[in-house]
Amino acid sequence: MSLARARGTKGNLALSEPLVLLTPDQVLQVDRALASLGPFGEVRLVKVKGQLRFIQKLDSRDLLRGNRGSDEA
């Protein structure tokens, strides 16, 4: 599925095909969850009874880098 406009532009995006399961608002929420993670992390989507029900975020820290937080590269 390709976007008709480049990432970072404002306004509506046109998709090459329609969304099947997610709503545009849910896509935005997933994008924000990914953006909020540091350099290591996971976003899990939990589907219940055919619909997206939960977004789980796991933010990890690299212990080899000392006590620096996950938001530092």
Backbone hydrogen bonds, N-H to C=O, Kabsch-Sander energy under -0.5 kcal/mol:
donor,donor_aa,acceptor,acceptor_aa,energy
4,A,14,A,-2.2
9,T,6,A,-1.4
16,S,2,S,-1.3
27,V,23,T,-2.2
28,L,24,P,-2.0
29,Q,25,D,-2.2
30,V,26,Q,-2.4
31,D,27,V,-2.3
32,R,28,L,-2.4
33,A,29,Q,-2.1
34,L,30,V,-2.3
35,A,31,D,-2.4
36,S,32,R,-1.6
37,L,33,A,-0.5
37,L,34,L,-1.1
42,E,58,L,-2.5
44,R,56,Q,-2.9
46,V,44,R,-0.5
46,V,54,F,-2.6
47,K,45,L,-0.6
48,V,46,V,-0.5
48,V,51,Q,-2.9
51,Q,48,V,-1.7
53,R,46,V,-3.3
54,F,46,V,-1.6
56,Q,44,R,-2.8
58,L,42,E,-2.6
60,S,40,F,-1.5
60,S,58,L,-0.5
63,L,61,R,-0.8
65,R,62,D,-1.3
66,G,63,L,-1.2
68,R,65,R,-0.8
72,E,69,G,-1.3
